């Protein structure tokens, strides 16, 4: 038979809610502090009162011992005179008793007349030898015939000048400790009341503090916070993007291992606690702290690497307390972009060719059926001649297969749209730098050709013409694309390259020319636009032939 499990006190405590635990801990600490302070205050008060009463008794005994009447009464052993004097002085000083004895400690005056003539030692065992033999006063506490008292004893000298006279007697002045205890009890009652109020105030403060602390951590328990912390770490390490968070002072507080790898740092580098400027001098995170504006998909250079960066401010209420940045190498996005570009080009080429050749085949079939064989042969010859001429031009002028494939696809798309894409027969583009990203080049050139085709179709209609010329003479690669569109207002020549700006009303436009400008800027080149007469516009790309292999920027 198994015995029931017994939960220890700390196990029961750990199951309590955080707010309850905080109230208990703060309450116990406050109670302990209050008890210690109250105990010390009570002890100090009692000790101070006892000392004060003792000093008072000693002072009164010395004063009485110095009175001429007392000295004369002791010399003459006039007990009646001393009894009357003792009673009067006792009442005057609110003492419990004043006892006067001779040099042998024999009482000459006592509140109880029956004790006159007896030794002072039979009362409390203290004959007063320190005063009688050593000649100085002292304080003692003793239980006598009149109860527990604090006593001050001083010698009586026959010389009024003080220390030089002979000791002829002793004065003992006593104050009842029952009065002291009554005073202490009154003070303690006040003290305990204050301690109780302090304890109640501490408990109330503990409840308020615990409540605010609980709200500050969103009502979570410590175990839940620990679990979230572990989940956060696991999440950070599972993300393939580098993540760095800084506080309002620009100190790194959070990072993941991917950030170290992406930035090309040593694997053992400890980023936490480091200023962000020491790791990334070219960062712009502090501007987010100042402005509070988020930034997404920014192309920046960090530690000589081109990256795509997102920045978000961390807010606590209305205050910005930090910034979180995520970043990824541009190369990774370029790989995806390259694959998508190739697939898109292949798809457009096949679709255009399929559609065009389907129409041609239907036409040829119709001509054969009606017996117009010569016209069918002429159509076939024309089709073959046009394509052969284009292919020969591309093979001679554009040996790069990626660029050639892009131009062939755009040629077929233009024919499908009822337009003509004319490539200048004097074009030459054989000296593409090996460092130049070909996929980004064809993406930029393809955007310009697509824009030219759409502008020509909407403004000029079918049979419109788009002209392309290329040259690699000189220090730059130059591409010119001319259309027969409506042209672009002069005040829009720069604005059309901004992100989201487009003459089209559809929501998915306004990105093509922005990407073109970004591409040529990274290569150290430029793109210009000018209007033609009587209609149309010309876009020109300038790309340097010599590109730095380390940074991707022109030397």
C-alpha positions, 0 to 999 in steps of 0.5 A, spaced: 500 500 500 503 506 497 503 512 502 500 518 500 505 523 498 507 529 502 508 536 499 514 540 503 512 547 505 517 550 499 513 545 494 506 548 496 509 555 496 512 554 489 505 552 487 502 559 489 501 565 484 506 570 483 502 575 486 500 571 492 508 569 493 510 576 492 505 579 498 507 573 502 515 575 501 514 582 502 509 582 508 514 577 512 520 581 510 516 588 512 514 584 519 521 582 520 523 589 519 518 592 523 519 587 529 527 588 529 526 596 529 520 595 534 524 591 539 531 595 538 527 601 539 523 598 545 530 596 548 533 602 547 528 606 550 528 602 556 535 602 557 535 609 556 530 610 561 533 606 566 540 610 565 536 616 566 533 614 572 540 612 575 543 618 573 538 622 576 538 618 583 546 619 583 545 627 582 540 627 587 545 623 592 551 628 591 546 634 592 544 631 598 551 629 600 553 636 599 548 640 603 551 643 610 545 641 614 546 634 612 553 634 613 552 637 620 546 632 622 551 627 620 557 630 624 552 631 630 548 624 629 542 628 629 537 623 627 531 627 628 533 632 624 536 628 618 529 624 618 525 631 617 530 633 612 530 626 608 522 626 608 522 633 605 528 632 600 524 625 598 518 629 597 521 635 593 525 630 588 519 625 588 524 619 590 522 613 593 527 614 599 533 618 601 537 614 606 542 617 610 548 613 614 554 614 617 561 612 615 560 605 618 554 605 614 549 605 620 542 608 618 541 615 621 535 617 617 530 612 613 523 612 611 522 607 616 524 609 622 524 602 625 530 601 621 534 607 623 540 605 627 541 598 623 546 597 617 544 599 610 547 592 608 541 588 611 536 592 606 539 590 600 546 587 601 550 593 599 553 597 604 556 602 599 563 601 600 565 604 593 562 611 596 565 610 603 572 607 602 573 609 595 570 616 595 566 616 589 558 615 587 555 610 583 549 607 581 546 600 583 539 596 582 537 592 587 531 590 591 530 593 598 524 593 603 521 598 599 521 594 592 525 594 586 529 601 585 534 604 581 539 607 587 544 613 587 549 613 592 554 618 594 559 619 600 558 625 605 565 629 606 566 634 612 569 639 608 564 643 603 570 644 598 569 637 596 574 631 594 579 633 600 574 632 606 574 626 610 568 621 609 563 621 614 557 618 611 553 616 605 547 618 602 543 613 598 537 615 593 532 611 590 527 611 585 522 606 584 523 601 578 515 600 578 514 607 575 519 606 570 516 600 568 509 604 567 512 609 563 516 604 559 509 600 558 506 607 556 511 608 551 511 601 548 503 601 547 505 607 542 510 604 539 506 597 538 501 601 535 506 605 530 509 598 529 502 595 527 500 601 522 507 600 519 506 593 518 499 594 515 502 599 511 507 594 508 502 589 507 498 594 503 504 597 499 506 589 498 499 588 495 500 594 490 507 593 488 505 585 487 499 588 482 503 593 478 509 588 477 504 582 475 501 587 470 508 589 468 509 582 466 502 581 462 500 577 468 505 571 466 507 567 472 515 565 472 514 558 469 511 561 463 516 567 463 521 561 463 518 557 457 517 564 453 524 565 454 526 558 451 521 559 446 524 565 444 531 563 444 529 557 439 525 561 435 531 566 434 535 560 432 530 557 427 530 563 423 534 563 417 535 571 417 540 575 422 536 578 428 539 584 432 535 588 437 538 594 441 536 598 447 534 605 447 542 606 448 544 602 442 547 597 446 545 590 443 541 586 447 538 580 443 541 576 437 541 570 434 547 565 431 545 567 424 546 574 425 554 572 426 554 568 420 551 573 416 555 579 418 561 574 417 563 575 424 567 570 428 563 564 431 565 566 438 563 573 438 559 575 444 554 581 441 550 582 447 552 588 451 556 591 445 554 598 442 551 597 435 556 602 432 562 597 434 559 591 430 556 595 425 559 602 424 554 603 418 548 601 421 542 606 421 538 603 427 539 610 432 535 613 427 529 609 428 529 610 435 529 618 434 523 617 428 519 611 431 518 609 423 519 602 421 523 600 415 522 594 410 526 591 405 531 596 405 537 595 400 544 596 404 551 595 405 553 592 412 560 590 413 562 590 405 556 585 404 549 587 400 543 585 405 536 586 405 534 589 412 527 590 416 527 595 422 522 595 427 521 600 433 520 596 440 515 600 444 513 600 451 506 604 451 508 611 448 516 610 449 520 607 444 525 603 448 529 599 442 529 597 435 529 590 432 533 589 425 532 583 421 537 582 415 539 577 409 544 577 404 542 580 398 545 574 394 540 569 397 534 573 394 538 574 388 538 566 387 531 566 388 530 572 383 534 569 378 530 562 378 524 566 377 526 571 372 529 565 368 522 561 369 518 567 367 522 568 361 522 561 359 514 561 360 513 568 356 517 565 350 514 559 350 507 562 351 508 567 345 511 562 340 506 557 342 500 563 340 504 566 334 505 559 331 499 557 332 496 562 328 501 562 323 499 554 322 492 555 322 493 561 316 498 556 312 493 550 313 487 555 310 492 557 304 493 550 303 486 548 303 484 553 298 489 551 294 494 558 295 500 554 295 504 560 293 502 564 298 503 559 304 510 558 301 511 565 301 508 566 308 513 560 311 519 563 307 517 570 311 517 567 317 523 563 317 527 569 314 525 574 320 527 569 325 533 567 322 535 574 321 534 575 329 537 569 331 543 571 327 543 578 330 543 575 337 548 570 335 553 575 333 552 581 337 550 578 344 554 571 345 551 571 352 545 566 352 541 569 358 541 576 355 540 573 348 534 569 351 531 575 354 531 579 347 528 573 343 522 572 349 521 580 348 521 579 341 516 574 341 512 578 346 512 584 342 509 580 335 504 577 340 501 584 342 501 586 334 507 590 335 514 590 333 521 590 337 526 592 332 533 591 334 539 595 331 543 591 327 549 595 329 548 593 336 554 589 339 554 587 346 559 582 347 564 585 353 559 583 359 563 584 365 564 577 369 562 580 375 556 583 372 549 579 375 546 577 368 539 576 371 539 583 374 541 586 368 536 582 364 531 584 369 532 591 368 532 591 361 526 587 360 522 592 365 524 597 360 522 593 354 515 591 357 514 598 359 515 601 352 511 595 349 505 597 353 506 605 352 506 604 345 500 599 345 496 604 349 498 610 345 499 608 338 496 601 337 497 595 333 503 596 328 507 600 333 514 600 334 519 599 339 527 600 338 532 597 342 540 599 341 546 596 344 553 598 344 559 596 349 564 601 345 568 605 350 568 604 358 560 603 359 555 598 357 549 602 353 542 600 352 537 605 349 530 603 349 525 607 344 517 607 344 512 610 341 508 612 347 505 619 349 512 621 353 513 623 360 512 630 363 519 633 364 517 634 371 516 627 372 523 624 369 526 623 376 519 621 380 518 615 376 524 612 379 521 612 386 518 606 389 510 606 388 510 611 382 507 609 376 502 612 370 498 606 371 492 605 375 493 598 377 496 596 384 501 592 382 505 597 378 510 602 380 516 597 382 519 596 375 523 603 374 525 603 382 528 596 381 532 599 374 534 605 378 537 600 384 540 596 379 544 601 376 546 605 382 549 598 385 553 597 379 555 605 379 551 606 373 545 611 371 539 611 367 536 617 364 529 618 360 528 623 355 522 625 350 522 624 343 519 628 337 514 628 335 512 622 340 515 617 345 521 617 350 527 614 350 530 610 356 538 609 356 542 605 361 549 606 363 553 600 366 561 601 367 565 595 364 569 595 370 566 593 377 569 591 383 569 584 385 569 585 393 563 590 393 559 589 387 561 597 386 565 600 380 572 601 382 
